[in-house]
Amino acid sequence: MEAIAIIATLAFIGWLIWRAVKRKPIKAYLVSYFLSCIAGAFTLTFFMSMDLPKVLKIIVSIVLGGVLIFLAAWLQRRTKAV
């Protein structure tokens, strides 16, 4: 899995160089999309190298954080509507 992340990083750098040589515009949303994909690959590689109990704690923390963010946004919208 590490090899995929490294190859994706090299492909991204090569793509940026190719666009610069051809003098084509580089759109910000494409750069952020590629960076998020590469970050996802590195994150997945990092999680796969951990022992299972630690991964479960991290996943539960991420899910709990998402639920709390959603709850806060929902309560904020509800208060503004009233």
C-alpha positions in Angstrom: 0.0 0.0 0.0 2.9 2.3 0.7 4.0 1.9 -2.9 0.6 3.1 -4.2 0.9 6.3 -2.1 4.4 6.9 -3.3 3.5 6.3 -6.9 0.5 8.6 -6.6 2.7 11.3 -5.1 5.2 11.0 -7.9 2.4 11.0 -10.5 1.0 14.2 -9.0 4.4 15.9 -9.1 4.9 14.8 -12.7 1.4 16.1 -13.6 2.2 19.5 -12.1 5.5 19.7 -14.0 3.8 18.6 -17.3 1.1 21.3 -16.9 3.8 23.9 -16.1 5.9 22.9 -19.2 2.8 23.0 -21.5 1.9 26.4 -19.9 -1.6 25.1 -19.1 -3.5 26.5 -16.2 -3.6 24.5 -13.0 -7.1 24.7 -11.4 -7.2 24.8 -7.6 -9.9 22.3 -7.3 -7.9 19.7 -9.2 -4.9 20.2 -7.0 -7.0 19.9 -3.8 -8.6 16.8 -5.2 -5.3 15.1 -6.0 -3.9 16.1 -2.6 -6.9 14.7 -0.8 -6.6 11.4 -2.7 -2.9 11.2 -1.9 -3.5 12.1 1.8 -6.2 9.4 1.9 -3.8 6.8 0.5 -1.1 7.7 3.1 -3.8 7.7 5.9 -5.0 4.3 4.9 -1.4 3.0 4.8 -0.9 4.5 8.3 -4.0 2.8 9.7 -3.2 -0.5 8.1 0.2 -0.6 9.9 -1.4 -0.1 13.4 -2.6 -2.8 15.7 -6.4 -3.3 15.6 -7.5 -1.9 19.0 -5.7 1.4 18.3 -7.4 1.6 14.8 -10.8 1.0 16.4 -10.3 3.8 19.0 -9.3 6.2 16.2 -12.3 5.3 14.0 -14.7 5.6 16.9 -13.1 9.0 17.7 -13.6 10.2 14.1 -17.2 9.0 13.9 -18.0 10.6 17.3 -16.4 13.8 16.2 -18.5 13.8 13.0 -21.7 13.1 14.9 -20.9 16.0 17.3 -20.2 18.4 14.4 -23.4 17.4 12.7 -25.4 17.8 16.0 -23.9 21.3 16.6 -24.7 22.4 13.0 -28.2 21.0 13.3 -28.8 22.8 16.6 -27.4 26.0 15.2 -29.7 25.9 12.2 -32.6 25.1 14.4 -31.9 28.1 16.7 -31.6 30.5 13.7 -34.9 29.3 12.3 -36.8 30.1 15.5 
